[in-house]
Amino acid sequence: MRADAFLAAADALPVADLDALTGGGLVVVAPHPDDESLGCGGLIAAAREAGRAVRLVVISDGCGSHTQSRLYPPDRLRALRESETLDAVAVLGLDAAAVTFLRLPDAHVPSAGPAAEAAAAAVARAAAACAAGAVCVTWRHDPHCDHTAAAAIVALARPLMPGVRVYEYPVWGWTLPPETEVGPAPEGLRLDVSAHRAAKVRAVAAHASQTTDLIADDPAGFRLEPAMIDRLCGPYERYVTVRS
C-alpha cells in the first residue's frame, strides 16, 4: 500500500477507548526527547487521568538536533533535552521516576546487536514494572533512522513481554513521498484525545529547544514546523497494531 493511502486509512481507524487500547499499564517508547509528546501526549494524559501506570523509555540522547552549537555542546544539550522531557511529561501527569533515558547516540541508534538488545531489555523491564497491557513505539516506516531503530528494538523486546500488545504511532510518516510502499493496510485504533489537547500542546511546547529559537547559535539546528505540530496535536491519535 502507498504511504498516502496507508496514512489516510490510519486517519479512519475505528475510535476506541483507553481500555480497548491498553488493557492495563502503558509503556511509551520515544526515539528522541519530544516524540513522546508529539505522538502519544494525549494517550499519556488520558492514562494518567485514569490512574493507569505509565512508563516512558527515551532511546536516544537527543544530541543530534544542534550539532554546531557552541553554547550547547553535547553534554549540555543532552541535559537540556532531558529536562525538557521531564517538564513535558509532568504536564501530562507523569512523574520523573517513570522516565528512563537510555542515551544511545542520536542518529545512530542500533537496530541489532548488544546495544539494541540492552535497550530491548530496558523496554521489557519498563513493561513489567507497570504491568503493561500495551507498548507504543514510532512507526517503522517513519523516515528517520532512529524511529525505525526504535521499532526494531521493541520487536526484539516482544519475546520478553508475552501478552503485551504493540502499537506503532506515526510521527514523520506524513513527510514520506506519497508513492512510498509501506506494506498492507493498517489495523489498529484511534484514541479521542480532544479532552487532553491543551495539555498535549503545552507538553510539546515544553520542548523549547525543538520548537523555538532557544538555541540561536546553530543556523542548521532543528526546529519543528508549526504545521507539523498542528498535524500531530489534533483531536485523535493513531495507533497501528503490530502483529506477532
HUCORVEN-V816679 format. One record per residue. N is the residue number from 1. PHI is phi as a letter, one per 20 degrees, with the letter a starting at -180 (999 if undefined). OMEGA is omega in whole degrees, -180 to 180 (NA if undefined). NEAR is the number of other C-alpha atoms within 12 Angstrom. Layout:
{{N/PHI/OMEGA/NEAR} {N/PHI/OMEGA/NEAR}}
//
This chain:
{{1/999/177/17} {2/f/-179/22} {3/g/-178/29} {4/f/179/23} {5/f/179/24} {6/f/-177/31} {7/f/174/37} {8/f/178/19} {9/f/176/23} {10/f/177/32} {11/f/-178/31} {12/d/177/23} {13/f/-180/24} {14/f/179/22} {15/e/-179/23} {16/c/179/22} {17/e/-176/20} {18/f/-180/31} {19/f/-179/22} {20/f/-177/18} {21/f/-171/36} {22/d/-178/38} {23/m/-179/25} {24/r/175/29} {25/f/-173/35} {26/b/169/45} {27/d/172/48} {28/d/178/55} {29/d/-178/54} {30/d/177/50} {31/f/-179/53} {32/c/169/48} {33/f/179/50} {34/p/180/49} {35/f/180/45} {36/f/-179/47} {37/f/-179/49} {38/f/-174/49} {39/e/-170/49} {40/c/-177/51} {41/g/179/54} {42/f/179/43} {43/f/179/53} {44/g/-179/47} {45/f/-180/41} {46/f/-180/35} {47/f/-180/36} {48/f/178/28} {49/f/-180/21} {50/e/179/21} {51/n/180/18} {52/f/173/27} {53/f/-179/35} {54/c/172/45} {55/c/176/42} {56/d/175/50} {57/d/178/46} {58/d/-169/46} {59/f/-173/48} {60/e/-178/37} {61/e/178/35} {62/m/-174/43} {63/e/-180/35} {64/e/-173/34} {65/e/-177/34} {66/b/-172/32} {67/f/-178/25} {68/d/-179/20} {69/f/173/24} {70/e/179/17} {71/f/-180/17} {72/c/172/26} {73/f/-169/21} {74/g/-177/23} {75/f/-180/21} {76/f/179/21} {77/f/178/33} {78/g/180/31} {79/f/179/21} {80/f/-176/30} {81/f/176/38} {82/f/177/34} {83/f/177/25} {84/f/180/32} {85/f/180/44} {86/f/176/33} {87/f/-178/29} {88/f/-175/38} {89/f/174/45} {90/f/176/28} {91/f/-177/32} {92/e/177/39} {93/n/-175/32} {94/d/180/34} {95/f/179/22} {96/f/-179/23} {97/f/-179/18} {98/e/-176/29} {99/d/176/34} {100/d/177/34} {101/d/-179/33} {102/e/172/31} {103/m/170/33} {104/f/-172/32} {105/f/178/27} {106/g/-179/32} {107/m/179/26} {108/c/178/26} {109/f/-177/37} {110/f/177/31} {111/e/-178/30} {112/b/179/22} {113/n/-173/15} {114/g/-178/15} {115/f/177/24} {116/f/179/31} {117/f/176/26} {118/f/177/25} {119/f/178/38} {120/f/178/37} {121/f/178/25} {122/f/176/32} {123/f/-180/47} {124/f/178/38} {125/f/177/26} {126/f/179/37} {127/f/179/40} {128/f/-176/27} {129/f/-178/24} {130/d/-178/30} {131/l/-172/26} {132/f/168/34} {133/e/-177/34} {134/b/171/44} {135/c/180/52} {136/d/-179/52} {137/c/-179/49} {138/f/-178/47} {139/f/-177/43} {140/f/180/33} {141/e/173/34} {142/g/-176/31} {143/f/172/23} {144/b/-174/27} {145/g/-179/25} {146/f/177/39} {147/f/176/41} {148/f/-180/35} {149/f/179/40} {150/f/177/48} {151/f/178/41} {152/f/178/34} {153/f/178/42} {154/f/175/50} {155/f/177/38} {156/f/-178/29} {157/f/-172/35} {158/g/179/30} {159/f/180/19} {160/e/-176/22} {161/c/-177/30} {162/f/177/19} {163/n/-180/22} {164/e/177/35} {165/f/177/36} {166/c/177/44} {167/c/173/39} {168/d/-180/44} {169/d/178/49} {170/f/172/42} {171/d/-179/41} {172/e/-177/31} {173/g/-177/35} {174/f/177/30} {175/e/177/21} {176/f/169/22} {177/g/-171/18} {178/g/-176/17} {179/e/-179/16} {180/f/178/20} {181/e/-175/18} {182/c/176/23} {183/n/-174/17} {184/f/180/18} {185/g/-177/23} {186/f/165/33} {187/d/180/26} {188/q/-172/31} {189/b/166/32} {190/d/176/35} {191/d/176/39} {192/f/-178/29} {193/d/-175/33} {194/g/180/21} {195/f/-176/21} {196/d/-177/31} {197/f/-178/34} {198/f/178/22} {199/f/179/31} {200/f/178/42} {201/f/178/36} {202/f/179/29} {203/f/178/39} {204/f/-180/42} {205/f/178/32} {206/f/175/33} {207/e/-171/40} {208/f/179/29} {209/f/-178/37} {210/d/-173/36} {211/d/-179/29} {212/c/176/18} {213/e/178/19} {214/g/177/24} {215/e/-168/29} {216/e/-174/21} {217/d/176/18} {218/c/-177/21} {219/f/179/16} {220/e/-177/15} {221/f/-178/25} {222/f/172/26} {223/b/177/26} {224/f/177/26} {225/f/178/18} {226/g/180/17} {227/f/178/14} {228/f/179/22} {229/f/179/30} {230/f/-179/21} {231/f/-175/25} {232/e/-179/35} {233/d/177/34} {234/f/-175/28} {235/f/-179/25} {236/c/167/34} {237/d/-173/45} {238/d/-179/46} {239/c/-176/44} {240/e/-178/37} {241/f/174/31} {242/d/-179/29} {243/f/180/16} {244/f/NA/16}}
//
